[in-house]
Amino acid sequence: MPTRLIFICHGQLDREKENGLRLARLIDQTTGFRAFFAEAVHDTDGLSQHIFANLERSDGFLTVMHKRGEVEFMGRQFTRSSVWIQQELAIVAFLNYLRQPARRIRVRVFVQRGINREGLADVLIVNPTEFEQDKELPPLVREWLTGPDFAEDVAAGTRQRLFQTMTAIFTQDHWRFLELMMVLSRGTTEDVDEGQIRRMVESIGGPTQPLNTIEELLVGSGFLLKGYRDGMRGMVPIRLTAGFIDLIGEELRRRGTSWPRGA
């Protein structure tokens, strides 16, 4: 089973941070999981690289909302939590909206009893678990990790392992070819002109091995389908196979662009 990343969204006050770090250690000590504890960042680069990148890679989102004090609004008093936590929760909701069900981030929200949920948080938090003291959280988190949210889908797990095995021998040239296929086909099984792909590969950095060799491995591995020359369209059609498009896209995002700077 692949190691799953759990994004911990937690307050940054000293007592809150201590609890967040304890939960991170618990997750790291649970087989099949590793934790990312989101600490405060102070610039947009840090926000993109530190927070957003790890949110996008996450399999689970664990948030703990502590009381932050009383607020009065329109004659009514209520207890607030961290506004930033509620914003991150909204980001996760948007990511899940864009994903296929099998790849959605599993969300678990713990709310200290008495907190007033505001804005999107009031709509997005479905069945939050209330708690009084931090010591209640470790067994609840352990129960979540070992429960149905992360029970392995046998077919999905087999597919993931098959993908990893088949791509283990891919070089940078193969990933560049697939990246261009994803761009030109818009991530679909739409036909792409083989000649156009070849010209683009050669013009942007150039491969380290013959293009025929690159194509043969991609076709033989089941990632591409190559047709016969189409006289009507004046092209040799080549397309991505449907079975691995989502995994190819995720792997390319994980790797980042492989093109030379300025290409």
C-alpha positions, 0 to 999 in steps of 0.5 A, spaced: 500 500 500 502 506 498 504 511 503 498 516 504 500 523 506 496 527 511 495 534 511 495 537 518 491 544 519 492 546 526 492 553 530 499 556 531 499 558 538 504 555 542 499 550 546 496 549 539 502 547 536 504 542 541 498 538 540 499 539 532 506 536 533 503 530 537 498 528 532 504 529 526 508 524 530 502 519 531 501 519 524 508 518 522 508 512 527 502 509 523 504 504 518 502 507 511 502 514 513 506 520 513 504 527 516 505 534 513 504 539 519 502 546 516 506 551 520 505 559 519 508 562 512 510 569 511 510 570 503 506 568 497 512 563 495 512 560 501 504 559 501 505 556 494 510 551 495 509 550 503 502 550 503 498 549 496 503 544 494 502 539 500 495 540 500 495 538 492 499 532 494 495 530 500 490 524 501 487 526 508 486 533 511 486 533 518 484 539 522 483 541 529 479 548 531 481 551 538 477 556 541 480 563 540 476 568 544 469 571 544 467 576 539 461 580 539 457 582 532 450 585 532 449 584 539 450 577 539 457 574 542 460 567 540 466 564 540 471 564 534 476 559 531 482 560 527 480 564 520 486 561 516 483 554 518 477 555 515 480 558 509 484 552 508 478 547 509 475 551 503 481 550 499 480 543 500 473 543 498 475 546 491 480 541 490 475 535 491 470 538 487 475 538 481 477 531 483 474 524 481 471 521 487 477 516 488 482 521 488 478 526 493 482 528 499 479 525 506 477 530 511 476 529 518 475 535 522 475 536 530 472 542 533 472 544 540 466 544 543 462 551 543 466 554 537 461 558 532 462 555 525 462 561 520 461 562 512 463 556 508 466 552 514 458 552 517 456 549 510 463 545 508 464 541 515 459 535 515 459 531 522 465 534 525 467 531 531 467 535 538 472 535 543 473 538 550 481 537 551 486 535 546 488 528 550 481 526 547 484 527 540 489 521 539 485 515 539 480 518 535 485 520 529 488 513 530 481 510 529 480 515 523 486 512 520 485 505 520 477 506 518 474 505 512 476 512 509 483 509 508 481 502 507 485 500 500 481 499 494 484 493 491 483 494 484 485 502 485 491 499 489 493 494 483 492 499 478 497 504 482 502 498 483 502 496 475 503 504 473 509 504 478 512 498 475 511 499 468 514 507 469 520 505 473 524 504 467 522 511 464 527 516 462 526 523 462 525 523 455 519 518 456 516 523 461 517 529 456 513 525 451 508 524 455 507 531 458 507 534 450 501 528 449 497 531 455 498 538 453 496 537 446 490 532 447 488 536 453 489 530 457 484 526 453 484 520 448 484 525 443 488 524 437 495 528 436 499 528 430 505 524 431 509 529 426 507 535 431 509 531 437 516 529 434 518 536 432 516 539 438 520 534 442 526 535 438 526 543 438 525 543 445 531 540 448 532 534 444 531 527 446 537 523 448 535 517 445 531 515 438 524 518 438 522 511 435 525 507 441 521 512 446 515 511 442 516 503 442 516 503 449 510 507 451 506 504 446 508 497 448 507 499 455 500 501 454 500 508 455 500 510 447 496 507 441 499 509 434 494 508 428 496 508 421 497 514 416 491 518 415 491 520 408 485 525 409 488 528 415 495 528 413 498 525 419 499 519 423 495 519 429 497 517 436 493 518 442 494 516 450 490 510 452 484 512 457 487 507 463 492 511 466 491 518 464 489 521 471 496 517 474 500 520 468 497 527 470 499 526 477 506 524 476 507 529 471 505 534 477 509 531 482 515 531 478 514 538 475 516 540 468 522 537 465 524 542 460 530 546 460 529 553 462 527 558 457 524 552 453 
